[in-house]
Amino acid sequence: MVSNYEIVENAKKTGKIEKGINEVTKAIERGTAKVVVYAEDVTPKEITQHLPVLCKEKGIDCKTVDSRKKLGVSAGINVSCAAVAVIETGGVKESKEKAKK
């Protein structure tokens, strides 16, 4: 099965992503986000609490990961990242299909 980190990595390589709470929130509100991945180890928790609620309202898939540092690496940046929105999936769908088989 494809991990949430791999979804972000694949989208970074073949599609388009937005990084950071503000950019992710804007992408959700605009309806351009296909998938949202956010880190559970963000403090304070209030920073990311609105993301699952917004995603549910807009019908966007929302996933969590355990580490913002690993999420930053997956997104291709050398710093921690609280949230990533996948705007264009690129090869992610193909990766998901391969993982199911």
C-alpha positions in Angstrom: 0.0 0.0 0.0 1.2 3.5 -0.8 2.0 5.6 2.3 0.9 9.2 2.7 4.5 10.3 2.4 4.7 8.5 -1.0 1.6 10.3 -2.2 3.3 13.6 -1.5 6.6 12.5 -3.1 4.9 11.3 -6.2 2.8 14.4 -6.6 5.9 16.6 -6.1 7.7 14.7 -8.9 4.9 14.5 -11.4 2.2 16.9 -10.4 1.8 20.0 -8.3 1.7 20.6 -4.6 1.2 23.5 -2.2 3.2 23.6 1.1 2.3 25.2 4.4 -0.9 25.8 6.4 -1.8 29.1 4.7 -1.3 27.8 1.1 -3.1 24.5 1.9 -6.0 26.3 3.5 -6.4 28.5 0.4 -6.2 25.5 -1.9 -9.0 23.8 0.1 -11.2 26.9 0.0 -10.6 27.3 -3.7 -11.4 23.7 -4.3 -8.2 23.0 -6.1 -6.8 20.5 -3.6 -7.3 16.8 -4.5 -5.6 15.4 -1.3 -4.5 17.1 1.9 -1.8 15.6 4.1 -1.0 17.2 7.5 1.4 16.3 10.3 0.1 15.2 13.7 3.2 16.5 15.6 2.4 20.1 15.0 2.2 22.3 18.1 -0.1 23.9 19.0 -2.7 21.5 17.6 -5.0 24.5 16.8 -2.8 25.3 13.7 -4.1 22.2 11.9 -7.4 21.5 13.5 -9.4 23.3 10.8 -8.0 21.2 7.9 -10.1 18.0 8.4 -13.2 20.1 8.9 -12.6 22.1 5.7 -11.7 19.0 3.7 -14.9 17.3 4.8 -17.0 20.3 3.8 -15.4 20.4 0.4 -15.3 16.6 -0.1 -11.4 16.5 -0.2 -9.5 13.5 0.9 -7.6 14.4 4.2 -4.8 12.2 5.5 -2.3 12.5 8.4 1.3 11.6 8.9 3.3 11.3 12.1 6.2 13.7 11.4 6.3 17.2 10.0 10.1 16.8 9.4 9.4 13.7 7.2 6.6 15.5 5.5 8.9 18.4 4.6 11.4 15.9 3.1 8.6 14.3 1.1 7.6 17.7 -0.2 11.2 18.4 -1.3 12.1 21.1 1.2 14.8 21.0 3.9 12.6 22.2 6.7 9.6 20.8 8.6 6.2 21.2 6.9 2.9 21.1 8.7 0.7 20.5 5.7 0.8 19.7 2.0 -2.0 19.9 -0.6 -1.8 17.9 -3.7 -3.2 20.1 -6.5 -2.3 17.9 -9.5 -1.9 14.3 -8.8 0.5 13.5 -11.6 1.4 9.8 -11.3 -0.3 9.3 -7.9 -3.3 7.6 -9.2 -1.2 5.1 -11.1 0.8 4.5 -7.9 -2.4 3.9 -5.9 -3.6 1.4 -8.6 -0.3 -0.5 -8.5 -0.4 -0.6 -4.7 -3.9 -2.2 -4.8 -2.8 -5.0 -7.1 
